[in-house]
């Protein structure tokens, strides 16, 4: 079920709850009976509780105005240098990066 916003020229806006399959069907004003036009509106996204997505959005919104202060560099896994392949005659012919 979806909520659609309609507007009667005389009585203003009102909401109608109906299935998405019936979105194109005409809607009449409950007060005067005139066909009301559908008004575009922003979608309503309902979330249940404080999920990871909601927490990430809240954190991003907060950091727009209050950036976090970084006191140390992030830990980056294994800090050992990468192993180099031993130079063999087969590898000597390859182009160098």
MMTF fields as JSON, N, C-alpha, C and O atoms, coordinates in Angstrom:
{
  "mmtfVersion": "1.0.0",
  "mmtfProducer": "UNKNOWN",
  "numBonds": 387,
  "numAtoms": 388,
  "numGroups": 97,
  "numChains": 1,
  "numModels": 1,
  "chainsPerModel": [1],
  "groupsPerChain": [97],
  "chainIdList": ["A"],
  "bondAtomList": [4, 2, 8, 6, 12, 10, 16, 14, 20, 18, 24, 22, 28, 26, 32, 30, 36, 34, 40, 38, 44, 42, 48, 46, 52, 50, 56, 54, 60, 58, 64, 62, 68, 66, 72, 70, 76, 74, 80, 78, 84, 82, 88, 86, 92, 90, 96, 94, 100, 98, 104, 102, 108, 106, 112, 110, 116, 114, 120, 118, 124, 122, 128, 126, 132, 130, 136, 134, 140, 138, 144, 142, 148, 146, 152, 150, 156, 154, 160, 158, 164, 162, 168, 166, 172, 170, 176, 174, 180, 178, 184, 182, 188, 186, 192, 190, 196, 194, 200, 198, 204, 202, 208, 206, 212, 210, 216, 214, 220, 218, 224, 222, 228, 226, 232, 230, 236, 234, 240, 238, 244, 242, 248, 246, 252, 250, 256, 254, 260, 258, 264, 262, 268, 266, 272, 270, 276, 274, 280, 278, 284, 282, 288, 286, 292, 290, 296, 294, 300, 298, 304, 302, 308, 306, 312, 310, 316, 314, 320, 318, 324, 322, 328, 326, 332, 330, 336, 334, 340, 338, 344, 342, 348, 346, 352, 350, 356, 354, 360, 358, 364, 362, 368, 366, 372, 370, 376, 374, 380, 378, 384, 382],
  "bondOrderList": [1, 1, 1, 1, 1, 1, 1, 1, 1, 1, 1, 1, 1, 1, 1, 1, 1, 1, 1, 1, 1, 1, 1, 1, 1, 1, 1, 1, 1, 1, 1, 1, 1, 1, 1, 1, 1, 1, 1, 1, 1, 1, 1, 1, 1, 1, 1, 1, 1, 1, 1, 1, 1, 1, 1, 1, 1, 1, 1, 1, 1, 1, 1, 1, 1, 1, 1, 1, 1, 1, 1, 1, 1, 1, 1, 1, 1, 1, 1, 1, 1, 1, 1, 1, 1, 1, 1, 1, 1, 1, 1, 1, 1, 1, 1, 1],
  "groupList": [{"groupName": "UNK", "atomNameList": ["N", "CA", "C", "O"], "elementList": ["N", "C", "C", "O"], "formalChargeList": [0, 0, 0, 0], "bondAtomList": [1, 0, 2, 1, 3, 2], "bondOrderList": [1, 1, 2], "singleLetterCode": "X", "chemCompType": "L-PEPTIDE LINKING"}],
  "groupTypeList": [0, 0, 0, 0, 0, 0, 0, 0, 0, 0, 0, 0, 0, 0, 0, 0, 0, 0, 0, 0, 0, 0, 0, 0, 0, 0, 0, 0, 0, 0, 0, 0, 0, 0, 0, 0, 0, 0, 0, 0, 0, 0, 0, 0, 0, 0, 0, 0, 0, 0, 0, 0, 0, 0, 0, 0, 0, 0, 0, 0, 0, 0, 0, 0, 0, 0, 0, 0, 0, 0, 0, 0, 0, 0, 0, 0, 0, 0, 0, 0, 0, 0, 0, 0, 0, 0, 0, 0, 0, 0, 0, 0, 0, 0, 0, 0, 0],
  "groupIdList": [1, 2, 3, 4, 5, 6, 7, 8, 9, 10, 11, 12, 13, 14, 15, 16, 17, 18, 19, 20, 21, 22, 23, 24, 25, 26, 27, 28, 29, 30, 31, 32, 33, 34, 35, 36, 37, 38, 39, 40, 41, 42, 43, 44, 45, 46, 47, 48, 49, 50, 51, 52, 53, 54, 55, 56, 57, 58, 59, 60, 61, 62, 63, 64, 65, 66, 67, 68, 69, 70, 71, 72, 73, 74, 75, 76, 77, 78, 79, 80, 81, 82, 83, 84, 85, 86, 87, 88, 89, 90, 91, 92, 93, 94, 95, 96, 97],
  "secStructList": [7, 3, 3, 3, 3, 3, 3, 3, 6, 6, 6, 3, 3, 3, 3, 3, 3, 3, 7, 4, 4, 4, 6, 6, 1, 7, 3, 3, 7, 6, 6, 6, 7, 7, 3, 3, 3, 3, 3, 7, 7, 7, 7, 7, 7, 7, 7, 7, 1, 1, 7, 2, 2, 2, 2, 2, 2, 2, 2, 2, 2, 2, 2, 2, 2, 1, 7, 7, 7, 7, 7, 1, 7, 7, 7, 7, 1, 7, 7, 1, 7, 7, 7, 7, 7, 7, 7, 7, 2, 2, 2, 2, 6, 1, 7, 7, 7],
  "xCoordList": [0.837, 0.0, 0.888, 1.948, 0.434, 1.176, 0.28, -0.946, 0.906, 0.169, 0.363, 1.493, -0.737, -0.705, -1.319, -2.317, -0.697, -1.204, -1.991, -1.488, -3.236, -4.103, -4.536, -4.48, -4.97, -5.361, -6.669, -6.811, -7.619, -8.874, -8.681, -8.126, -9.131, -8.942, -9.656, -9.205, -10.754, -11.526, -11.147, -11.131, -10.837, -10.625, -9.176, -8.9, -8.258, -6.839, -6.381, -7.029, -5.247, -4.589, -5.135, -5.561, -5.105, -5.466, -4.721, -4.29, -4.571, -3.84, -4.803, -5.848, -4.426, -5.214, -4.282, -3.2, -4.699, -3.928, -4.578, -5.763, -3.774, -4.295, -3.132, -1.974, -3.427, -2.359, -1.691, -2.309, -0.45, 0.286, -0.357, -0.256, -1.012, -1.67, -2.819, -3.195, -3.376, -4.5, -4.064, -4.895, -2.796, -2.283, -2.876, -3.086, -3.152, -3.646, -5.156, -5.672, -5.851, -7.314, -7.648, -6.918, -8.743, -9.101, -9.511, -10.013, -9.289, -9.641, -10.57, -10.303, -11.659, -12.62, -12.474, -12.167, -12.687, -12.663, -13.832, -14.958, -13.559, -14.599, -15.637, -16.761, -15.281, -16.195, -17.111, -18.327, -16.512, -17.331, -17.563, -18.436, -16.801, -16.995, -16.351, -16.59, -15.542, -14.842, -13.562, -12.922, -13.207, -11.972, -10.783, -10.636, -9.935, -8.757, -7.529, -7.393, -6.652, -5.424, -4.374, -4.334, -3.522, -2.459, -1.281, -0.897, -0.707, 0.412, 1.679, 1.675, 2.77, 4.023, 4.521, 4.444, 5.02, 5.537, 6.777, 7.016, 7.556, 8.771, 8.399, 7.419, 9.161, 8.853, 9.132, 10.043, 8.355, 8.558, 9.246, 8.713, 10.42, 11.168, 11.072, 11.502, 10.506, 10.315, 11.359, 11.496, 12.091, 13.064, 12.642, 12.011, 12.982, 12.635, 13.871, 14.806, 13.879, 14.974, 16.201, 16.156, 17.285, 18.535, 19.437, 20.287, 19.246, 20.053, 21.389, 21.659, 22.214, 23.538, 23.423, 24.212, 22.436, 22.272, 21.896, 22.453, 20.951, 20.532, 21.676, 21.86, 22.444, 23.582, 24.633, 25.222, 24.867, 25.842, 25.37, 26.17, 24.082, 23.541, 23.635, 23.984, 23.326, 23.431, 24.871, 25.131, 25.803, 27.223, 27.698, 28.435, 27.279, 27.672, 27.084, 27.756, 25.855, 25.226, 25.945, 26.177, 26.296, 26.986, 28.374, 28.804, 29.081, 30.45, 30.504, 31.577, 29.375, 29.363, 29.665, 30.32, 29.194, 29.345, 30.335, 30.897, 30.556, 31.489, 32.45, 32.264, 33.488, 34.404, 35.122, 35.443, 35.363, 36.076, 37.555, 38.126, 38.175, 39.594, 40.347, 40.065, 41.314, 42.111, 43.37, 44.114, 43.618, 44.771, 45.913, 47.039, 45.639, 46.7, 46.357, 45.215, 47.352, 47.135, 46.39, 46.573, 45.564, 44.874, 45.86, 46.867, 45.559, 46.397, 46.124, 44.976, 47.191, 47.04, 47.643, 48.76, 46.967, 47.336, 48.824, 49.496, 49.33, 50.716, 51.597, 51.4, 52.566, 53.42, 54.765, 55.641, 54.934, 56.193, 56.27, 55.238, 57.478, 57.59, 57.163, 57.286, 56.666, 56.213, 57.398, 58.493, 57.167, 58.24, 58.422, 57.449, 59.649, 59.972, 60.264, 60.836, 59.864, 60.159, 61.647, 62.252, 62.214, 63.631, 63.791, 62.979, 64.854, 65.086, 65.634, 66.738, 64.879, 65.277, 65.389, 64.89, 66.031, 66.156, 64.788, 64.671, 63.774, 62.449, 61.845, 61.124, 62.14, 61.592, 62.395, 61.879, 63.614, 64.454, 63.878, 64.105, 63.149, 62.604, 61.322, 60.854, 60.738, 59.479, 59.734, 60.771, 58.791, 58.979, 58.875, 58.147, 59.595, 59.565, 58.418, 58.082, 57.835, 56.736, 57.241, 56.446],
  "yCoordList": [-1.171, 0.0, 1.242, 1.273, 2.239, 3.486, 4.652, 4.564, 5.739, 6.947, 7.954, 8.298, 8.418, 9.393, 10.704, 10.708, 11.816, 13.14, 13.673, 13.724, 14.073, 14.658, 16.04, 16.359, 16.857, 18.215, 18.587, 18.467, 19.04, 19.583, 21.094, 21.691, 21.714, 23.156, 23.943, 25.022, 23.416, 24.141, 23.784, 24.658, 22.492, 22.041, 21.715, 21.3, 21.881, 21.67, 20.232, 19.419, 19.941, 18.63, 17.605, 17.934, 16.347, 15.226, 13.995, 13.938, 13.01, 11.786, 10.633, 10.544, 9.745, 8.561, 7.356, 7.37, 6.318, 5.076, 4.076, 3.767, 3.571, 2.603, 1.776, 2.166, 0.64, -0.175, 0.567, 1.422, 0.241, 0.873, 0.592, 1.409, -0.546, -0.878, 0.07, 0.237, 0.689, 1.609, 3.075, 3.958, 3.341, 4.714, 5.629, 6.811, 5.125, 5.967, 6.213, 7.074, 5.483, 5.651, 7.027, 7.531, 7.641, 8.972, 8.939, 7.93, 10.05, 10.191, 11.395, 12.449, 11.235, 12.315, 12.915, 12.207, 14.191, 14.886, 14.371, 14.265, 14.057, 13.529, 14.59, 14.249, 15.854, 16.927, 17.34, 17.417, 17.609, 18.146, 17.157, 17.389, 16.052, 15.048, 15.355, 14.635, 16.399, 16.757, 15.915, 15.609, 15.551, 14.777, 15.641, 16.765, 15.113, 15.83, 15.398, 14.236, 16.346, 16.011, 15.487, 15.87, 14.597, 14.026, 14.986, 15.56, 15.162, 16.074, 15.26, 14.353, 15.564, 14.845, 15.138, 16.273, 14.124, 14.306, 13.449, 12.505, 13.784, 13.037, 11.672, 11.564, 10.63, 9.315, 9.272, 9.936, 8.502, 8.321, 6.985, 5.936, 7.029, 5.804, 5.52, 6.322, 4.381, 4.006, 2.962, 1.941, 3.232, 2.256, 1.807, 2.558, 0.616, 0.072, 0.094, -0.677, 0.954, 1.012, 1.712, 2.308, 1.631, 2.283, 1.267, 0.644, 1.106, 0.167, 0.763, 1.931, -0.024, 0.434, 1.553, 2.499, 1.449, 2.479, 3.818, 4.855, 3.795, 5.013, 5.605, 6.822, 4.761, 5.243, 5.885, 6.905, 5.291, 5.858, 7.207, 8.132, 7.33, 8.614, 9.681, 10.828, 9.303, 10.255, 10.703, 11.88, 9.765, 10.086, 11.02, 11.971, 10.751, 11.599, 12.998, 13.986, 13.091, 14.401, 15.185, 16.385, 14.517, 15.189, 15.645, 16.736, 14.828, 15.167, 16.306, 16.86, 16.667, 17.816, 19.102, 19.994, 19.206, 20.432, 20.3, 21.3, 19.086, 18.85, 17.734, 16.593, 18.036, 16.974, 16.359, 17.046, 15.076, 14.393, 14.76, 14.936, 14.876, 15.178, 13.859, 12.977, 13.736, 12.519, 12.717, 13.672, 11.829, 11.96, 11.033, 11.217, 10.036, 9.122, 8.57, 8.652, 8.013, 7.414, 6.094, 5.402, 5.734, 4.449, 3.3, 3.409, 2.212, 1.021, 0.337, 0.065, 0.064, -0.527, -1.923, -2.092, -2.891, -4.304, -4.596, -4.164, -5.321, -5.78, -4.678, -4.269, -4.193, -3.093, -3.571, -2.754, -4.884, -5.387, -5.042, -4.991, -4.802, -4.498, -5.694, -6.846, -5.395, -6.457, -7.287, -6.766, -8.572, -9.461, -9.257, -9.163, -9.19, -9.048, -10.436, -11.294, -10.633, -11.902, -11.948, -10.94, -13.127, -13.254, -13.103, -13.599, -12.407, -12.119, -13.36, -13.814, -13.89, -15.07, -14.637, -13.573, -15.439, -15.074, -14.879, -14.063, -15.598, -15.448, -14.089, -13.503, -13.582, -12.3, -11.111, -9.994, -11.307, -10.214, -9.573, -8.386, -10.312, -9.777, -8.996, -8.373, -9.01, -8.29, -6.797, -6.411, -5.945, -4.504, -4.143, -4.789, -3.12, -2.664, -1.669, -0.928, -1.655, -0.706, 0.724, 1.643],
  "zCoordList": [0.0, 0.0, 0.0, 0.625, -0.703, -0.803, -0.411, -0.485, 0.005, 0.367, -0.764, -1.11, -1.332, -2.415, -1.919, -1.198, -2.322, -1.954, -3.136, -4.258, -2.876, -3.891, -3.426, -2.238, -4.386, -4.036, -4.717, -5.934, -3.909, -4.403, -4.476, -3.554, -5.559, -5.709, -4.619, -4.237, -4.12, -3.118, -1.69, -0.824, -1.422, -0.048, 0.287, 1.413, -0.624, -0.322, -0.48, -1.139, 0.14, -0.002, 0.984, 2.091, 0.538, 1.399, 0.908, -0.244, 1.787, 1.466, 1.254, 1.899, 0.329, 0.035, 0.106, -0.48, 0.818, 0.904, -0.038, 0.083, -0.99, -1.96, -2.51, -2.36, -3.146, -3.732, -4.89, -5.524, -5.157, -6.25, -7.603, -8.518, -7.736, -8.993, -9.294, -10.454, -8.273, -8.445, -8.414, -8.204, -8.615, -8.518, -9.575, -9.304, -10.766, -11.857, -11.788, -12.501, -10.957, -10.859, -10.286, -9.433, -10.744, -10.24, -8.77, -8.274, -8.088, -6.677, -6.558, -7.134, -5.81, -5.626, -4.239, -3.28, -4.134, -2.846, -2.001, -2.487, -0.75, 0.132, 0.496, 0.864, 0.4, 0.78, -0.361, -0.191, -1.55, -2.644, -3.784, -4.621, -3.84, -4.872, -6.21, -7.18, -6.293, -7.531, -7.636, -6.63, -8.868, -9.066, -8.666, -9.147, -7.784, -7.296, -8.086, -8.469, -8.318, -9.05, -8.077, -6.908, -8.597, -7.782, -7.731, -8.75, -6.543, -6.33, -6.094, -5.261, -6.813, -6.563, -5.144, -4.672, -4.485, -3.128, -2.935, -3.687, -1.929, -1.617, -1.042, -0.305, -1.365, -0.802, 0.694, 1.189, 1.387, 2.823, 3.031, 2.665, 3.614, 3.877, 5.368, 6.198, 5.69, 7.089, 7.451, 6.777, 8.523, 9.011, 10.394, 11.138, 10.721, 12.032, 12.911, 12.695, 13.879, 14.831, 14.27, 13.194, 15.005, 14.651, 13.96, 14.597, 12.661, 11.909, 11.525, 11.805, 10.892, 10.472, 9.445, 9.464, 8.542, 7.515, 8.145, 7.786, 9.085, 9.757, 10.569, 10.581, 11.246, 12.029, 11.121, 11.478, 9.95, 9.015, 8.487, 8.353, 8.188, 7.726, 8.815, 8.536, 10.045, 11.156, 11.367, 11.614, 11.27, 11.438, 10.322, 10.58, 9.089, 7.964, 8.119, 7.823, 8.574, 8.768, 9.859, 9.711, 10.949, 12.049, 11.621, 11.993, 10.845, 10.464, 9.445, 9.208, 8.841, 7.927, 8.676, 8.137, 9.91, 10.674, 11.823, 12.27, 12.304, 13.4, 13.008, 13.432, 12.198, 11.776, 12.975, 13.945, 12.889, 13.961, 13.922, 12.846, 15.095, 15.194, 15.211, 16.022, 14.302, 14.218, 15.038, 14.812, 15.988, 16.873, 16.487, 16.948, 15.644, 15.22, 13.84, 13.388, 13.191, 11.885, 12.035, 13.036, 11.078, 11.176, 11.034, 10.335, 11.701, 11.626, 10.296, 9.947, 9.561, 8.24, 8.212, 7.722, 8.703, 8.599, 8.686, 9.622, 7.718, 7.69, 7.11, 5.966, 7.885, 7.454, 6.895, 6.616, 6.731, 6.163, 4.686, 4.017, 4.155, 2.728, 1.879, 2.293, 0.699, -0.198, -0.673, -0.88, -0.84, -1.317, -2.8, -3.547, -3.221, -4.633, -5.206, -4.534, -6.446, -7.114, -7.443, -7.808, -7.305, -7.638, -9.141, -9.922, -9.533, -10.932, -11.634, -11.333, -12.544, -13.323, -14.781, -15.146, -15.61, -17.021, -17.692, -18.607, -17.264, -17.865, -17.516, -18.324, -16.304, -15.876, -16.406, -16.411, -16.843, -17.33, -18.589, -18.822, -19.395, -20.633, -20.462, -21.415, -19.276, -19.041, -18.859, -18.32, -19.306, -19.094, -17.622, -16.868, -17.218, -15.83, -15.646, -16.57, -14.484, -14.247, -14.114, -13.913]
}
